[in-house]
Each structure stands twice: as structure tokens, then as C-alpha cells.
Amino acid sequence: MVKNSRKSMVKNSRKSMVKNPRIPILPQKEKEENKGSVEFQICSFTNRIDKLDSHFKLHKKDLLSERGLQKIVGKRQRLLAYLLKKDPIRYKELINKLNIRETEPETS
């Protein structure tokens, strides 16, 4: 009897999983040509971060995935710092498209 209630809870939790629609930031042609570009990598990291964020709404005690999330966020931060240093204009355009920063760091 306990097993049946457990199965129904698992089914209900699976139904409540919310899929976040990914908004394509880069045009499809540009994605196919330029998968190694900084913009593409930052966009893919942002999509993975959003996906993990929705995962944590259901699985609050998943510490291993949380560590993976921290590593992805660190990689994205390093890429954003690199882009800011190399080309501040492209950095500002990407930040506005992705809407991931509330305040922009000052350029030196």
C-alpha cells in the first residue's frame, strides 16, 4: 500500500517538471558555422544553467549537480571576462540579448 502511494508521488512529480523554452539567441546559420565562438559557448552555458536551475526546483538536495552548476557558472564568468577584455561592444550586446547581468562591470 505504501508502494502505490510512492509511485503516484513520483508520477505527479514528473508531470510537474517544467521545461523552460530556450530562446535561440544566435541565428541557425551562425550556430552551424561558429560553434567555437565565445558567444556560442556563453549561450550554451546559459541554456545549461537555466536547465539545471529548473532541475533544482524539484531536486533541492542534489549536491553533485549543484557542483556541476558552479563549474559551468565559473566557465561562463571566465568567458564573459575574456569577451569584455577583448571586445566590450560584443560583450554588451551579448549581455543585453541574454539578459544575465543586472549591473555591468566597468571596463578598464
N, C-alpha and C positions, 0 to 999 in steps of 0.2 A: 504494500500500500504506500509505503514511503517512496519506493522507486518510481511509482507512477506520478506522484506529485513532483519529484525531481525532474523527470522527463518533461513534464509540462512547463516547468520553470525554464528549462534550457530552451525549449521551443519558443517560448514567449520572449526570452532574451534575444534569441536570434532574429526574431521578427522585428524587434525594436532597434536593431542596428541601423544606423542612419548612414547612407552613403552620401558623401559630400561630392557634388558635381565639380569636376576640375574644369576651370576656365582656361582654355588654351591661350596663353599669352603670346607665344610666337606663332607665326603662320606655319602651316603644314610644310610648305616647300622649304622654309628656312630650317625647320626641325630636321628634315631629312639631310640637308646639306651640312649642317653645322652642329652636330651632336656634341662636339668637344668645346664649344664656345662657353664662355663664362656665364652668359645669360641663360643658356640652355641648362647648364648644370645647376644654377641657382633656382631656376623654375622647377626642375625635377626634385631638388631637395625640398623646396617649399611644398610641392604636392605630397611628398612622402611625410613631411612634418604634419600637414593637415590630416592625412590619413591616420597617422599614429595618434594624433590628438583625439580624433573621433573614437579610436580604439580604446583610449584611456577613459573615456566616459563610461564605457561598460566594464572595463577591467582595471579597477583602480589599484590593485596590488601587483600588477605586472611590472616588477622591478627590472627584469632583464630588457624588456622593450624600452623601458624608460632610459636605460643606459644607452641603448642604440639611438634613441631620440636625441639625447645630449650630444652624442658624437656627430649626428647629422647637423644639428644646430651649430656646432663648432665649425664644421667644414663650411657651412653656408656663411658663417661670420667671417671666416678667413677669405673666402672668395669675394665677399662684399667689400672687405677691406682692400683687397688687391684691386678690384674694379674701381674703387674710389680713388686709389692712388694713381692708377694708370689713366683712367678716363672718367672724370667726375660727371660729365654730361650724360654718358651712358648709364652711370650709376643712378643718377637722379631719375632718369626715365624709367629704369627698371624698378626702382623703389616705388614710384608712383603707379606703375602698372600692377605690381604685386600687392601693393598696399600693406607692406610688412613693417614699416618704421613709422613711429609717431613723430619723433624728432630726428632730424638729420644731423650727423656729426659734422663738425666744422672741418673744412679742408685746410691743409697747411701748405 
